[in-house]
């Protein structure tokens, strides 16, 4: 049986690959390629955040009564990642490799830590607490198509 959160785990890898493509293009001075990959990366990240923030986390909080716990920490980290991506976008627009690379390194560390907490702690808690009524795969797909929060 596939877990409820399996699509999110798989999507982490998709986002990581787009991040790596954008970063490699920036380091090679291929700024147009960087811009295109970074735009796709940001869209995928936003879809991922929104599927969690608007569907998974509220369902988990309702099922467990744990509002303000692990989901709050994840949402605060989403805010930090959004800010770093905005800074990276500005650096990419200015073709400022030093600034882009610095923000990218900070984002990478935060993403890795964030994903580990989700995959090893929060997602298993969600899988144990939520058995039905939450279509995270469908919601993630809809968010990826829209690439923005409502």
N, C-alpha and C positions, 0 to 999 in steps of 0.2 A: 504494500500500500504506500503510495506516495504521500509525503507529508504535505500539510497545508502550506508550509513556508518554502518548500522546495523550489518553486519558481523564483523566489527572492534570492535564494542562495545562488542559483544559476545566473540570475541577473547581476549579481555582484561581479561575476567573472566578465560578463559583457561590458559592464562599466569600466572595469580594470583594463580591459583590452583597448577600449577607446581612449582612456586616459594615457596609456602607454604610447599609442599612435600619435596623439597630440603632442606629448612631451618629446618624443623622438623627432618629430617634424620641426619643432621649435629649435631643438639642439642642432639640427642640420640646416637651419636657416630657411626652411621651406614654410614660410609664414602663411601662405594661402592654404596649404595642406593642413597646417596646424589649426587655422581658423575653422576649417570644415570639420575636422575631427573633434575639436574642442566644442563646437556647437552641438554635434551629435552627443558627445559625452555629457554636456550640461543638460540636454533634453532628457537623456536616459536617467541621469541622476535625479532630476526633478520628478520624473514619472515614478521612480522608485520611492523617493521620499513621500510623495503624495499618496501612493498606494498604502504605505505604512501609516502615515499620519491620519489619513481620512477613513481608512477601512480597518486595517489590522489592529492598530493600537487601540482605537476606541472599542472594538469588539473584545480585545483582551482585557481592557480595563473593566468593561461591563461584566465579563464572565468571572473575573477574579476579584473585583473590588479594589484592585491595586492602581488607583489613579495617582499620578505623581511619583511613581516609583521608576522602574526601569524604562518605561516608555518616555517619561519626562527627560531622562538622561539622553536617550536616543534623539529626541526632538531638539534638545539643546545642541547636540553635536551636529544635527542637520543644519541648524542656524550657522554654526561655525563653518561648516563646509560650504554653504551657500556664499558666505562672506569671502572665503578664500577663492572660490570660483569667480566671483565678481572681480576680485583683485587680479586674478590671472587673466580674465578677459581684458581688463584695462591694459595689462602688460603686453598681452598678445597684440592688441590693437596698436600699441606703440612700438611693437617689435623689440621690446626690451627683454632680452634673453636673461640677464641676471635677475631681474625682478620676477619674470615668469618662472624661472627655475627655482627660485627661493620659495615662492608661494606654492609651486607644484610639489616641492619636497615636503613642505608642511602638510599639504593636503594629503599626500600619499601616506604619511605616518598616521594621520588622523583616520583616513579611510581604513587602513589596515587594522588599527585598534578597534574601530567602530564595528567593522565586519566581524571580527573575532568575537566581540561581545554579543552581537546579534546571533551569529551562527552557533555559538557555544552555550549561550545563556538564554537570551530572550526568545529566539525562534523555537527551541525545544519547549520552553514554557508555553508558548502559544500553541504548539502542536498538541501538548497535553491538555490544554484548557479549552480549545476550540475544535469541535468535531464537525460541525456542519454550519451552514448558513453564512459562511464567509468564503467568497469566491475571489481569493487573492490573485490567482492566475488570470482570471477574466479582468479584474480591476487593473492589474499591472498592464495587461495588453491594451485596455482602453486608455490608460494614462500615457503609455508609450506612443499611441497614435496621436493623442492630443498634445503631449509633451508640455503640459502645464497643469497646475492645480486650479480647481474651480474657484 
